[in-house]
Amino acid sequence: MTSLAFDHLVLMLRDRLTGLAQEFEKDGYFLTDLAVHNLGSINRLITLDNSYIELLGWPEGAPPARKEIANSPAGLEALVFRSTDARRTYEYLKECGFDVNPVQRLERPIELAGNQVVARFDTVRFSTQPIAGFRVYFCQHLTPEYVWVDRYMKHPNGARTLSDILLVSNQPQSVAQSLAVLTQANVRTDSNGEYEVTLPNTRIRVRHEASAAEARIEAAWVADEHGQSHRFDTRLD
């Protein structure tokens, strides 16, 4: 069985997205234009070769219209895995015993080559998160041609792929095993005792941290065109 691919990493910026966007541009990332979801959130993307980093939030000075993220802390806060059939993903997760919600349609209008188009996604989310401490959901791209656009993927700093994601937890084996079930992947341990879940387009590592009562997304690394990885700066420090 082939494991699912990683789709995108969510960086929650709450009502600071507009103000912080220029900092990511200073770091050499090309950001997509500001888009508004039908659920009330706003985003800009750092589009990579086979995944992306979503800068997510809501308008400055306004209350969060999207209840799901209203209480999400600023920082790396969601792992999103790619589905090729959201309905089948829903059924699989339900059979595995997860507290999963029905498939939900998400849309955002964007301007592409002077034309107004609508990017559409079917998402599968959870009533109870499968791993306490951060959000997990699944995304089927119905219009991938509106996401992976050549000009969006040309970053001045040479960024190409999301190479690694690091999680920390006081129960790393349990977290890694949950990820493996969610993504239909395998778990291995490395020489440092970290657990690894390797997907077709990224690697998720889970490290033990005794003080981490809930798991958290600690960091991510982006690899450039030469294969050199650099830690992604969330600009929140």
Rosetta silent file (secondary structure, phi, psi, omega in degrees, C-alpha in Angstrom):
SEQUENCE: MTSLAFDHLVLMLRDRLTGLAQEFEKDGYFLTDLAVHNLGSINRLITLDNSYIELLGWPEGAPPARKEIANSPAGLEALVFRSTDARRTYEYLKECGFDVNPVQRLERPIELAGNQVVARFDTVRFSTQPIAGFRVYFCQHLTPEYVWVDRYMKHPNGARTLSDILLVSNQPQSVAQSLAVLTQANVRTDSNGEYEVTLPNTRIRVRHEASAAEARIEAAWVADEHGQSHRFDTRLD
SCORE:     score description
SCORE:     0.000 S_00000001
   1 L     0.000  130.383 -179.492    0.000    0.000    0.000 S_00000001
   2 L   -83.571  132.580  179.244    1.382    3.406   -0.988 S_00000001
   3 L   -71.601  157.414  177.654    1.399    6.044    1.724 S_00000001
   4 L   -71.165  154.901  174.807   -0.344    9.343    1.194 S_00000001
   5 L   -84.523  159.308  173.076    1.643   12.386    0.159 S_00000001
   6 E   -82.530  138.425 -177.942    1.985   15.460    2.318 S_00000001
   7 E  -100.643  -61.354  178.120   -0.091   18.354    1.033 S_00000001
   8 E  -158.754  158.311  178.441    0.674   21.440    3.080 S_00000001
   9 E  -106.756  133.117 -177.536    1.853   22.841    6.378 S_00000001
  10 E  -101.724  125.947  171.355   -0.239   25.537    8.041 S_00000001
  11 E  -106.264  109.142 -179.091    1.373   28.519    9.740 S_00000001
  12 E   -80.771  121.410  179.313   -1.299   30.262   11.790 S_00000001
  13 E  -113.531    1.927  179.029   -0.728   34.012   11.891 S_00000001
  14 E    51.681 -125.758 -177.539   -4.161   34.950   13.275 S_00000001
  15 L   -93.907   17.546 -178.962   -4.787   38.668   12.550 S_00000001
  16 L  -105.042    4.517 -174.458   -1.111   39.381   11.766 S_00000001
  17 H   -56.706  -50.666 -176.645   -0.985   37.791    8.314 S_00000001
  18 H   -60.196  -42.130 -177.677   -1.140   41.035    6.357 S_00000001
  19 H   -71.397  -32.614 -176.621    1.518   42.691    8.488 S_00000001
  20 H   -88.350  -13.578 -174.926    3.945   39.759    8.479 S_00000001
  21 H   -54.406  -41.164 -177.088    3.678   38.891    4.786 S_00000001
  22 H   -65.844  -24.008  178.177    6.470   41.269    3.797 S_00000001
  23 H   -68.008  -37.329  177.337    8.840   39.520    6.222 S_00000001
  24 H   -69.999  -34.694  175.830    8.503   36.273    4.280 S_00000001
  25 H   -66.049  -37.225  175.824    9.101   38.176    1.054 S_00000001
  26 H   -63.590  -29.630  178.334   12.273   39.611    2.611 S_00000001
  27 L   -78.299   -1.522  175.754   13.326   36.009    3.296 S_00000001
  28 L    95.793   17.557  176.931   13.130   35.334   -0.441 S_00000001
  29 L   -99.222  140.306  172.496    9.747   33.644   -0.761 S_00000001
  30 L   -89.528  122.772 -179.844    7.254   34.499   -3.478 S_00000001
  31 E  -101.750  141.608  172.273    3.795   34.742   -1.910 S_00000001
  32 L   -68.893  162.317  177.711    0.523   34.263   -3.731 S_00000001
  33 L   -63.480  156.985  177.757   -1.944   37.128   -3.609 S_00000001
  34 L   -61.847  131.333  179.707   -4.216   37.404   -0.600 S_00000001
  35 E  -125.521  151.500 -179.687   -7.224   35.100   -0.973 S_00000001
  36 E  -116.172  124.294  178.136  -10.467   34.851    0.996 S_00000001
  37 L   -78.598  157.276  174.530  -12.028   31.455    1.725 S_00000001
  38 L   -65.847  -16.951  178.612  -15.750   30.849    1.652 S_00000001
  39 L   -88.121   -5.255  174.211  -15.422   29.937    5.357 S_00000001
  40 L   107.441   -8.665  178.260  -14.176   33.429    6.241 S_00000001
  41 L   -86.666  166.953  176.077  -10.423   32.934    6.652 S_00000001
  42 E  -124.411  155.773  177.754   -7.707   34.535    4.515 S_00000001
  43 E  -153.935  163.090  165.571   -4.434   33.086    3.266 S_00000001
  44 E  -137.406  150.439 -174.057   -1.321   33.468    1.197 S_00000001
  45 E  -117.082  146.304  163.821    0.794   30.541    0.044 S_00000001
  46 E  -103.926  100.188 -171.645    4.458   29.702   -0.292 S_00000001
  47 E   -88.472  123.532 -179.766    4.082   27.236   -3.156 S_00000001
  48 L  -108.240 -178.328 -173.184    6.754   24.551   -3.450 S_00000001
  49 L   -60.929  -40.034 -175.504    7.331   21.830   -6.041 S_00000001
  50 L  -139.584   18.824  175.664    5.040   19.235   -4.471 S_00000001
  51 L  -164.206 -171.624  174.564    3.557   20.842   -1.363 S_00000001
  52 E  -159.879  164.934  173.529    3.144   24.306    0.098 S_00000001
  53 E  -109.272  123.630 -178.869    3.167   26.340    3.291 S_00000001
  54 E   -98.355  121.721  171.628   -0.103   28.110    3.976 S_00000001
  55 E   -89.459  112.191 -169.535    0.007   31.420    5.838 S_00000001
  56 E  -118.883  144.251  176.925   -3.443   31.446    7.421 S_00000001
  57 E  -177.313 -151.696  176.603   -5.386   34.014    9.402 S_00000001
  58 L  -146.947  165.558 -174.196   -8.140   36.584    9.270 S_00000001
  59 L   -58.335  140.674  179.592   -8.321   40.337    8.570 S_00000001
  60 L   -59.918  134.424  177.924   -6.539   42.603   11.029 S_00000001
  61 L    83.012   -1.880 -178.863   -8.864   44.174   13.567 S_00000001
  62 L  -110.783  150.674  174.899  -11.708   41.763   12.812 S_00000001
  63 L   -71.811  151.603  179.134  -12.929   38.820   14.897 S_00000001
  64 L   -68.264  121.004 -178.692  -12.206   35.372   13.421 S_00000001
  65 L   -80.245  -21.240 -176.861  -15.223   34.327   11.348 S_00000001
  66 L   -96.999  105.672 -172.555  -14.072   30.709   11.068 S_00000001
  67 H   -59.588  -33.601 -176.276  -14.782   29.008   14.400 S_00000001
  68 H   -57.482  -32.783 -175.644  -12.462   26.084   13.690 S_00000001
  69 H  -111.009    3.016 -173.874   -9.376   28.296   13.909 S_00000001
  70 L   -57.852  -35.871 -177.210  -10.593   31.013   16.284 S_00000001
  71 L  -104.274    9.166  179.503   -8.648   29.613   19.239 S_00000001
  72 L   -70.825  131.236  178.374   -5.649   28.304   17.320 S_00000001
  73 L   -72.676  157.139  175.362   -2.386   29.749   18.646 S_00000001
  74 L   -66.531  140.765  179.464    0.036   31.523   16.349 S_00000001
  75 E   130.556 -175.483  177.275    2.669   29.200   14.935 S_00000001
  76 E   -69.224  115.892 -168.853    2.926   25.957   13.004 S_00000001
  77 E  -135.028    2.923  177.650   -0.430   24.417   13.827 S_00000001
  78 E  -154.021  139.557  170.459   -1.672   21.938   11.216 S_00000001
  79 E  -107.077  128.129 -177.912   -0.450   19.037    9.099 S_00000001
  80 E  -120.531  124.576 -178.677   -2.496   18.481    5.955 S_00000001
  81 E  -103.776  152.711 -173.150   -2.225   15.256    3.986 S_00000001
  82 E   -89.732  131.812  175.117   -3.206   14.812    0.353 S_00000001
  83 L  -111.950  142.039  173.034   -6.214   12.756   -0.633 S_00000001
  84 L   -97.069   -9.433  178.305   -6.971   11.609   -4.158 S_00000001
  85 L  -155.605   97.403 -174.000  -10.547   10.756   -3.180 S_00000001
  86 H   -59.658  -36.853  179.921  -11.951   12.597   -0.165 S_00000001
  87 H   -63.598  -43.534  179.211  -14.952   10.289    0.117 S_00000001
  88 H   -68.335  -36.780  176.383  -12.745    7.189    0.310 S_00000001
  89 H   -60.879  -44.918  177.362  -10.445    8.937    2.783 S_00000001
  90 H   -56.952  -46.782 -178.352  -13.449    9.688    4.976 S_00000001
  91 H   -64.481  -41.170  178.805  -14.549    6.049    4.870 S_00000001
  92 H   -61.716  -47.520 -178.484  -11.037    4.795    5.672 S_00000001
  93 H   -64.514  -37.929  177.983  -10.679    7.116    8.666 S_00000001
  94 H   -64.098  -43.197  178.633  -14.122    6.179    9.921 S_00000001
  95 H   -63.846  -30.676  178.857  -13.269    2.472    9.673 S_00000001
  96 L   -76.862   -7.814  177.328  -10.078    3.149   11.653 S_00000001
  97 L    94.148    9.459  178.390  -12.197    4.563   14.476 S_00000001
  98 L   -77.230  150.346  178.828  -11.333    8.247   14.135 S_00000001
  99 L   -84.814   82.046 -168.606  -13.939   10.882   15.042 S_00000001
 100 E  -105.039  144.885  177.393  -14.132   12.235   11.505 S_00000001
 101 L   -90.161  157.988  174.902  -16.462   14.805    9.942 S_00000001
 102 L   -61.204  161.072  179.181  -18.163   14.433    6.545 S_00000001
 103 L   -57.721  135.326 -178.615  -16.401   15.789    3.468 S_00000001
 104 E  -123.750  134.869  178.217  -16.473   19.596    3.346 S_00000001
 105 E   -86.446  133.023  176.774  -16.026   21.801    0.271 S_00000001
 106 E  -124.277  136.683 -178.503  -13.600   24.723    0.550 S_00000001
 107 E  -137.248  151.400  170.669  -13.251   27.412   -2.122 S_00000001
 108 E  -149.890  128.927  177.751  -11.276   30.583   -2.687 S_00000001
 109 E   -75.384  141.184  176.805  -11.424   32.931   -5.672 S_00000001
 110 E  -140.103  157.791  174.939   -8.095   33.895   -7.209 S_00000001
 111 E  -101.012  126.623 -177.146   -6.928   35.938  -10.168 S_00000001
 112 E  -134.837  118.373 -179.672   -4.825   33.955  -12.616 S_00000001
 113 L    53.882   40.051  177.182   -3.421   35.406  -15.839 S_00000001
 114 L    81.362    0.993 -179.597   -5.932   38.238  -15.630 S_00000001
 115 E  -114.184  146.791  174.931   -8.902   35.936  -15.143 S_00000001
 116 E   -87.184  121.469  178.299  -10.986   35.280  -12.048 S_00000001
 117 E  -129.619  168.623 -179.734  -11.053   31.567  -11.214 S_00000001
 118 E  -121.748  118.409  173.581  -12.085   29.546   -8.178 S_00000001
 119 E   -80.911  130.748 -175.173   -9.734   27.086   -6.513 S_00000001
 120 E  -124.973  142.214 -177.609  -11.785   24.235   -5.057 S_00000001
 121 E  -140.751  144.556  167.135  -10.889   21.594   -2.493 S_00000001
 122 E  -106.164  126.384 -175.680  -12.686   18.767   -0.719 S_00000001
 123 E  -118.315  150.771  175.810  -11.463   18.442    2.847 S_00000001
 124 E  -123.151  118.394 -175.575  -11.845   15.802    5.531 S_00000001
 125 L  -121.845  175.887 -173.966  -11.574   17.084    9.096 S_00000001
 126 E  -118.567  143.592  170.380  -12.044   15.705   12.581 S_00000001
 127 L   -73.917  -39.619  174.449  -14.500   16.399   15.397 S_00000001
 128 L  -121.852  122.283 -176.159  -11.822   15.183   17.795 S_00000001
 129 L   -62.148  137.344 -178.490   -8.253   15.631   16.653 S_00000001
 130 L   -68.974  -23.396  177.197   -6.403   12.307   16.273 S_00000001
 131 L  -129.923  115.969 -178.659   -3.273   13.783   17.872 S_00000001
 132 L   -65.820  131.337  175.511   -3.747   16.221   20.738 S_00000001
 133 L   123.444  -23.663  176.644   -1.836   19.466   20.274 S_00000001
 134 L  -156.420  165.558 -179.639   -2.298   20.368   16.617 S_00000001
 135 E   -86.467  147.337  171.459   -4.767   20.036   13.772 S_00000001
 136 E  -131.528  136.488  168.589   -4.697   17.321   11.145 S_00000001
 137 E  -153.982  177.462 -175.909   -6.863   17.149    8.063 S_00000001
 138 E  -123.285  145.777 -175.348   -6.912   15.860    4.498 S_00000001
 139 E  -134.291  126.327  170.578   -7.261   17.795    1.253 S_00000001
 140 E  -105.217  120.587  179.664   -8.260   16.675   -2.227 S_00000001
 141 E   -82.989  118.289  177.217   -7.380   19.280   -4.843 S_00000001
 142 L   -88.974  -20.162  179.238  -10.146   19.595   -7.410 S_00000001
 143 L  -135.329   62.921 -177.040   -8.292   22.362   -9.270 S_00000001
 144 H   -61.415  -24.518 -179.842   -4.556   21.715   -8.698 S_00000001
 145 H   -65.743  -16.350  177.516   -3.715   23.751  -11.790 S_00000001
 146 H   -93.092   -5.152  179.259   -4.741   26.858   -9.830 S_00000001
 147 L  -104.549  -54.524 -178.631   -2.367   26.054   -6.959 S_00000001
 148 L   -91.136   81.754 -179.712    0.831   24.785   -8.583 S_00000001
 149 L  -105.854  134.192 -173.061    1.417   27.626  -11.009 S_00000001
 150 H   -50.435  -46.506 -174.567    4.954   28.099  -12.353 S_00000001
 151 H   -68.429  -24.969  177.021    5.303   31.739  -11.410 S_00000001
 152 H   -73.083  -21.430 -171.933    4.225   31.012   -7.824 S_00000001
 153 H   -98.448    4.940 -179.660    6.983   28.421   -7.495 S_00000001
 154 L  -100.185   96.163 -176.270    9.930   30.618   -8.485 S_00000001
 155 L   -98.815  132.605  178.562   11.378   31.838   -5.181 S_00000001
 156 L   -55.083  -28.613  179.674   14.324   34.254   -5.100 S_00000001
 157 L   -86.901    2.959  176.579   15.887   32.155   -2.321 S_00000001
 158 L    80.869    8.920 -178.083   15.707   28.999   -4.463 S_00000001
 159 E   -57.789  135.691 -177.949   13.204   27.172   -2.214 S_00000001
 160 E  -127.881  -47.289 -173.179   11.916   23.986   -3.831 S_00000001
 161 E  -137.305  157.593  172.012   10.627   21.382   -1.373 S_00000001
 162 E   -92.519  102.557 -168.774    9.484   20.890    2.197 S_00000001
 163 E   -84.924  -39.191 -175.190   12.094   18.357    3.247 S_00000001
 164 E  -144.890  147.178  171.784   11.463   17.750    6.948 S_00000001
 165 E  -129.763  132.538 -179.225    8.922   18.452    9.666 S_00000001
 166 E  -111.313  126.746  172.690    9.805   17.989   13.333 S_00000001
 167 E  -110.768  152.815  172.856    7.238   17.186   16.015 S_00000001
 168 E  -126.989  147.336 -178.111    7.910   16.894   19.745 S_00000001
 169 E  -164.151  153.309  173.336    5.923   14.899   22.283 S_00000001
 170 L   -83.199   -2.587  173.649    6.337   13.109   25.590 S_00000001
 171 L  -131.755   65.657 -172.452    4.847   10.076   23.824 S_00000001
 172 H   -62.739  -35.539 -179.312    6.689   10.117   20.480 S_00000001
 173 H   -64.912  -42.520  179.202    6.046    6.482   19.590 S_00000001
 174 H   -63.274  -42.924  179.051    2.288    6.903   20.003 S_00000001
 175 H   -62.829  -46.199 -179.549    2.286   10.081   17.904 S_00000001
 176 H   -62.480  -40.116  179.792    4.350    8.435   15.155 S_00000001
 177 H   -66.727  -37.602  176.357    2.090    5.393   15.099 S_00000001
 178 H   -63.503  -42.968  177.584   -1.000    7.599   14.796 S_00000001
 179 H   -61.309  -39.570 -179.193    0.590    9.436   11.875 S_00000001
 180 H   -64.094  -40.859  177.779    1.413    6.120   10.237 S_00000001
 181 H   -66.446  -44.372 -179.028   -2.198    4.957   10.472 S_00000001
 182 H   -59.219  -39.857 -173.081   -3.500    8.289    9.172 S_00000001
 183 H  -103.232   -0.630 -178.744   -1.177    8.267    6.163 S_00000001
 184 L    59.560   42.006 -178.321   -0.928    4.496    5.603 S_00000001
 185 L  -115.755 -178.911  177.964    2.835    4.730    6.049 S_00000001
 186 L  -108.186  159.239  176.674    5.476    2.928    8.113 S_00000001
 187 E  -113.141  138.925  172.284    7.360    4.042   11.215 S_00000001
 188 E  -136.602  162.516  175.208   11.078    3.596   11.771 S_00000001
 189 E  -112.106  144.451  178.992   13.514    4.807   14.405 S_00000001
 190 L   -99.255 -175.656 -175.109   16.810    6.483   13.608 S_00000001
 191 L   -68.010  -17.453  178.881   20.148    6.340   15.415 S_00000001
 192 L   -93.652    1.880 -179.486   19.126    9.240   17.673 S_00000001
 193 L    84.154    5.926  175.562   15.991    7.484   18.856 S_00000001
 194 L   -79.705  149.785  175.718   13.665    9.716   16.869 S_00000001
 195 E   -94.017  140.660 -178.216   10.682    8.189   15.133 S_00000001
 196 E  -125.560  135.184  170.751   10.315    8.810   11.414 S_00000001
 197 E  -119.521  110.168 -175.585    7.308    8.628    9.138 S_00000001
 198 E   -99.512  122.201  178.024    8.497    8.982    5.558 S_00000001
 199 E  -104.571  169.334 -177.366    5.972   10.083    2.949 S_00000001
 200 L   -57.235  -27.310 -173.866    6.541   10.320   -0.824 S_00000001
 201 L  -128.155    7.557  173.155    7.397   14.019   -0.623 S_00000001
 202 E  -165.559  170.665  177.559    8.556   14.763    2.928 S_00000001
 203 E  -124.464  131.379  176.992    9.744   13.215    6.174 S_00000001
 204 E  -107.807  123.188  178.710    8.060   13.729    9.537 S_00000001
 205 E  -108.509  142.749  178.825   10.263   13.189   12.593 S_00000001
 206 E  -123.523  119.114 -175.692    8.937   12.837   16.132 S_00000001
 207 E  -110.168  144.922  177.561   11.321   13.614   18.995 S_00000001
 208 E   -74.465  132.578  171.946   10.858   12.920   22.688 S_00000001
 209 L  -141.830  111.290 -171.716   10.387   15.958   24.902 S_00000001
 210 L   -59.389  -31.173 -176.256    9.401   15.161   28.475 S_00000001
 211 L   -84.207   -5.235 -176.388    7.713   18.525   29.063 S_00000001
 212 L   -87.600   87.417 -179.827    5.473   18.300   25.979 S_00000001
 213 L   -62.444  -34.582  172.596    2.173   17.128   27.486 S_00000001
 214 L  -118.150  147.274  178.584    0.613   17.633   24.059 S_00000001
 215 L   -65.323  152.824  174.285    2.417   17.122   20.779 S_00000001
 216 E  -145.278  156.807  175.755    3.422   20.203   18.826 S_00000001
 217 E   -86.242  107.055 -171.637    4.870   21.062   15.437 S_00000001
 218 E   -81.519  -41.374 -173.607    8.288   22.313   16.437 S_00000001
 219 E  -167.194  167.161  175.581    9.906   23.225   13.114 S_00000001
 220 E  -143.614  154.477  179.483   10.117   22.621    9.380 S_00000001
 221 E  -124.207  137.205  178.703   12.932   22.660    6.836 S_00000001
 222 E  -112.374  130.395  179.272   12.784   23.832    3.240 S_00000001
 223 E   -96.703  142.361 -179.345   15.289   22.515    0.702 S_00000001
 224 E   -92.910 -172.964 -175.928   16.600   24.701   -2.102 S_00000001
 225 L   -66.343  -15.175  178.627   17.434   23.894   -5.710 S_00000001
 226 L   -99.242    3.765 -179.807   20.825   22.523   -4.605 S_00000001
 227 L    84.199    5.989  178.130   19.324   20.162   -2.034 S_00000001
 228 L   -84.276  129.317 -178.410   20.462   22.264    0.917 S_00000001
 229 E   -97.273  141.091  179.471   17.879   22.417    3.719 S_00000001
 230 E  -132.144  137.908  179.410   17.242   25.516    5.789 S_00000001
 231 E   -64.699  132.257 -179.292   15.001   25.854    8.819 S_00000001
 232 L   -75.424  126.026 -179.446   11.832   27.737    7.943 S_00000001
 233 L   -89.547  116.598 -178.784   11.549   30.980    9.911 S_00000001
 234 L   -77.151  -10.183  179.522    7.965   31.543   11.095 S_00000001
 235 L    63.734   24.494 -178.934    8.756   35.194   11.869 S_00000001
 236 L  -110.295   -1.430 -178.939    6.967   34.879   15.204 S_00000001
 237 L   -76.348    0.000    0.000    9.987   34.921   17.541 S_00000001
